[in-house]
Amino acid sequence: MTGYDGQGTIPPGGLRESFRAYRERVYGSKSLARFFGQGLLLTLFSSFPTVAGALLRGKIYRLVLGRLGTKCFLEKNLRFFNPGAIHIGDRIFIGEGSFIDVGRSAGPVVVGDDSHLARSVTVRTQLGKVEIGKKVNLGAGSFIYGYGDISIGDYCLIANGVEIIGGDHTVDDLSRPMRFSGRSPRPVTIGEDVWIGTRAVILGGVTVGEGAVIGAGAVVTSDLPPRAVAAGVPARVLRFRGGE
């Protein structure tokens, strides 16, 4: 690792090239007109207070997002990166301080009808896509990272501070720091009607079966069958719902 000359935050082309990359990263295009137009619109209406501001954003942001359904309630100080790849259904609530960030090489972020994203929720994609079903609750401070695909089924109840991570860092290349040694996408699939407790972590490559319950603080590293009740680090099945 000694003397490794990996790429830093600013690319070799310097600040000018970094600014071009930033425009594409944040707004999905290197166009200056799009950069300033979308940025102005999102910034101008971001901090409007009260219910009136939330309802106004639910209409104005249709000009920027890939899709924004009807009767949505968007609280203030939301951030959207690559907004054209964000598709939000009808009657969606998104809480203050939430952040949806779609990578340049990623699939879209899709949020199904009647879902609730509480305050300070973060949804990010890098290579994969994130699909959130209908009538899903994402608790405050939850973090969803789609390096690989992430699918969350309908009716799921996800408590505060849950993390769902669709990928891993490569750790076996000792010639360079782990930060620069690459990542591998590992999809996560969560079935319908799953309850995930506070501060639980779901790691890449995991499938959680329909109707499962995951206890607070659990770390899920392997598949869980339908209707399982699991807890612990790593999570283990304790019993099955319905007395099985």
C-alpha positions as CSV (number, residue, x, y, z in Angstrom):
1,M,0.0,0.0,0.0
2,T,3.0,2.3,0.6
3,G,3.1,5.0,-2.1
4,Y,-0.3,4.2,-3.5
5,D,-1.5,7.1,-5.8
6,G,-5.2,6.5,-6.0
7,Q,-7.7,9.0,-7.2
8,G,-8.8,11.7,-4.7
9,T,-11.9,13.7,-4.4
10,I,-11.0,16.2,-7.2
11,P,-10.4,14.4,-10.6
12,P,-7.2,14.9,-12.5
13,G,-8.9,17.5,-14.8
14,G,-9.0,19.9,-11.8
15,L,-11.9,22.0,-10.6
16,R,-13.3,22.8,-14.0
17,E,-13.8,19.1,-14.8
18,S,-15.0,18.5,-11.3
19,F,-17.7,21.1,-11.8
20,R,-18.8,19.4,-15.0
21,A,-18.9,16.1,-13.3
22,Y,-20.9,17.7,-10.4
23,R,-23.5,19.1,-12.7
24,E,-24.1,15.6,-14.3
25,R,-24.0,14.0,-10.9
26,V,-26.5,16.3,-9.3
27,Y,-28.9,17.1,-12.2
28,G,-28.3,14.2,-14.6
29,S,-26.8,16.5,-17.3
30,K,-23.8,18.7,-17.9
31,S,-26.0,21.4,-19.3
32,L,-25.5,24.7,-17.6
33,A,-29.0,25.8,-18.4
34,R,-30.5,22.7,-16.7
35,F,-28.1,23.0,-13.8
36,F,-29.1,26.6,-13.0
37,G,-32.8,26.1,-13.9
38,Q,-33.4,23.0,-11.8
39,G,-31.2,24.3,-9.1
40,L,-33.1,27.6,-8.9
41,L,-36.5,25.9,-8.8
42,L,-35.5,23.4,-6.1
43,T,-33.8,26.0,-4.0
44,L,-36.4,28.7,-4.4
45,F,-39.3,26.5,-3.1
46,S,-37.3,24.3,-0.7
47,S,-37.7,26.4,2.4
48,F,-41.3,27.6,2.0
49,P,-42.8,27.0,5.5
50,T,-46.1,25.6,6.7
51,V,-48.7,23.3,5.0
52,A,-49.0,25.8,2.1
53,G,-45.3,25.3,1.2
54,A,-45.6,21.5,1.5
55,L,-48.6,21.5,-0.9
56,L,-46.9,23.9,-3.3
57,R,-43.8,21.7,-3.6
58,G,-46.1,18.8,-4.4
59,K,-47.1,20.7,-7.5
60,I,-44.0,22.6,-8.5
61,Y,-41.5,19.7,-8.2
62,R,-43.4,17.9,-11.0
63,L,-41.4,20.2,-13.4
64,V,-38.1,18.6,-12.2
65,L,-38.8,15.0,-11.0
66,G,-39.2,12.1,-13.3
67,R,-42.6,11.6,-11.9
68,L,-44.5,13.1,-9.0
69,G,-48.0,11.9,-8.4
70,T,-51.1,13.7,-7.1
71,K,-51.8,14.9,-3.5
72,C,-48.2,14.6,-2.3
73,F,-47.1,16.4,0.8
74,L,-43.4,17.4,0.7
75,E,-42.0,19.1,3.7
76,K,-39.2,21.6,3.5
77,N,-35.4,21.3,2.9
78,L,-35.6,18.2,0.7
79,R,-32.7,17.4,-1.6
80,F,-32.9,15.5,-4.9
81,F,-29.8,14.5,-6.9
82,N,-30.5,13.5,-10.6
83,P,-34.2,14.3,-10.1
84,G,-35.2,13.1,-13.5
85,A,-34.6,9.5,-12.3
86,I,-36.8,9.8,-9.2
87,H,-40.4,8.5,-9.6
88,I,-42.8,9.2,-6.8
89,G,-46.3,7.9,-6.7
90,D,-49.6,9.4,-5.5
91,R,-50.3,10.6,-1.9
92,I,-46.7,10.4,-0.8
93,F,-45.4,12.1,2.3
94,I,-41.7,13.0,2.4
95,G,-40.4,14.5,5.7
96,E,-38.1,17.5,6.2
97,G,-34.4,17.0,5.5
98,S,-34.8,13.8,3.4
99,F,-32.4,13.2,0.6
100,I,-32.9,11.1,-2.6
101,D,-29.7,10.7,-4.6
102,V,-29.6,8.7,-7.9
103,G,-26.1,7.9,-9.2
104,R,-25.2,8.5,-12.9
105,S,-24.8,4.7,-13.6
106,A,-27.8,3.7,-11.4
107,G,-31.4,2.7,-12.1
108,P,-34.2,4.9,-10.8
109,V,-35.6,5.4,-7.3
110,V,-39.3,4.5,-7.3
111,V,-41.7,5.1,-4.4
112,G,-45.1,3.5,-4.6
113,D,-48.4,5.1,-3.8
114,D,-49.5,6.0,-0.2
115,S,-46.0,5.5,1.2
116,H,-44.5,7.6,4.1
117,L,-40.9,8.7,4.2
118,A,-40.3,10.3,7.7
119,R,-37.8,13.1,8.4
120,S,-34.2,12.8,7.4
121,V,-34.6,9.6,5.4
122,T,-31.8,9.0,2.9
123,V,-32.1,6.9,-0.3
124,R,-29.0,6.6,-2.5
125,T,-28.2,4.5,-5.5
126,Q,-24.8,3.8,-7.2
127,L,-25.3,1.0,-9.7
128,G,-28.6,-0.5,-8.7
129,K,-32.1,0.7,-8.5
130,V,-34.3,1.2,-5.4
131,E,-38.0,0.2,-5.6
132,I,-40.2,1.0,-2.6
133,G,-43.7,-0.5,-2.7
134,K,-47.0,1.0,-1.8
135,K,-48.1,1.9,1.7
136,V,-44.6,1.5,3.1
137,N,-43.4,3.4,6.1
138,L,-39.8,4.5,6.3
139,G,-38.9,5.7,9.8
140,A,-36.9,8.9,10.6
141,G,-33.2,8.6,9.9
142,S,-33.4,5.5,7.8
143,F,-30.7,4.9,5.2
144,I,-31.1,2.9,2.0
145,Y,-28.0,2.5,-0.1
146,G,-28.5,0.8,-3.5
147,Y,-25.1,-0.1,-4.8
148,G,-27.0,-3.2,-5.9
149,D,-30.7,-3.4,-6.5
150,I,-33.0,-3.0,-3.4
151,S,-36.6,-4.0,-3.5
152,I,-39.0,-3.3,-0.6
153,G,-42.4,-4.9,-0.8
154,D,-45.8,-3.4,-0.2
155,Y,-47.0,-2.6,3.4
156,C,-43.6,-2.8,5.0
157,L,-43.1,-1.1,8.4
158,I,-39.5,0.1,8.7
159,A,-38.6,1.8,12.0
160,N,-36.3,4.7,12.8
161,G,-32.6,4.5,12.0
162,V,-32.8,1.3,9.9
163,E,-30.0,0.7,7.3
164,I,-30.3,-1.4,4.2
165,I,-27.1,-1.7,2.3
166,G,-27.0,-3.3,-1.2
167,G,-23.3,-3.9,-1.6
168,D,-19.9,-4.6,-0.1
169,H,-16.3,-3.2,-0.3
170,T,-13.7,-5.5,-1.7
171,V,-11.2,-6.3,1.0
172,D,-8.7,-8.9,-0.4
173,D,-6.6,-6.6,-2.6
174,L,-3.8,-5.6,-0.2
175,S,-2.0,-3.4,-2.8
176,R,-4.3,-0.5,-2.3
177,P,-6.5,1.0,0.5
178,M,-9.9,-0.5,0.8
179,R,-11.4,2.8,-0.2
180,F,-10.0,2.3,-3.7
181,S,-10.2,-1.4,-4.1
182,G,-13.7,-1.5,-5.4
183,R,-17.2,-2.6,-4.4
184,S,-19.4,-5.5,-5.4
185,P,-23.2,-5.0,-5.8
186,R,-25.3,-7.4,-3.7
187,P,-29.1,-7.0,-4.1
188,V,-31.5,-6.9,-1.2
189,T,-35.1,-8.1,-1.5
190,I,-37.6,-7.5,1.3
191,G,-41.0,-9.1,0.9
192,E,-44.4,-7.7,1.6
193,D,-45.6,-6.9,5.1
194,V,-42.2,-7.0,6.8
195,W,-41.6,-5.2,10.1
196,I,-38.0,-4.1,10.7
197,G,-37.2,-2.8,14.2
198,T,-35.3,0.3,15.2
199,R,-31.6,0.5,14.3
200,A,-31.6,-2.9,12.5
201,V,-29.1,-3.4,9.6
202,I,-29.9,-5.4,6.5
203,L,-26.7,-6.3,4.6
204,G,-26.2,-7.1,0.9
205,G,-27.3,-10.4,-0.7
206,V,-30.2,-10.9,1.8
207,T,-33.8,-11.9,1.0
208,V,-36.3,-11.3,3.8
209,G,-39.5,-13.3,3.3
210,E,-43.0,-12.0,3.4
211,G,-44.4,-11.3,6.8
212,A,-41.1,-11.5,8.7
213,V,-40.3,-9.5,11.8
214,I,-36.7,-8.3,12.5
215,G,-35.9,-7.1,16.1
216,A,-34.4,-3.8,17.1
217,G,-30.7,-3.6,16.6
218,A,-30.5,-6.9,14.6
219,V,-27.9,-7.4,11.9
220,V,-29.3,-9.5,9.1
221,T,-26.5,-11.3,7.2
222,S,-28.4,-14.2,5.6
223,D,-31.9,-14.9,4.2
224,L,-34.9,-15.0,6.5
225,P,-37.9,-17.2,5.6
226,P,-41.5,-15.9,5.4
227,R,-43.1,-15.1,8.8
228,A,-39.9,-15.6,10.7
229,V,-39.3,-13.6,13.9
230,A,-35.6,-12.9,14.1
231,A,-33.2,-10.9,16.4
232,G,-29.6,-10.7,17.4
233,V,-26.2,-10.1,15.9
234,P,-26.1,-11.8,13.5
235,A,-29.9,-12.2,13.3
236,R,-31.3,-15.7,14.0
237,V,-34.8,-17.0,13.7
238,L,-36.5,-17.3,17.2
239,R,-39.9,-18.5,16.1
240,F,-42.5,-18.1,13.4
241,R,-45.6,-15.9,13.4
242,G,-48.8,-17.8,13.7
243,G,-47.3,-20.4,16.1
244,E,-45.5,-22.6,13.5
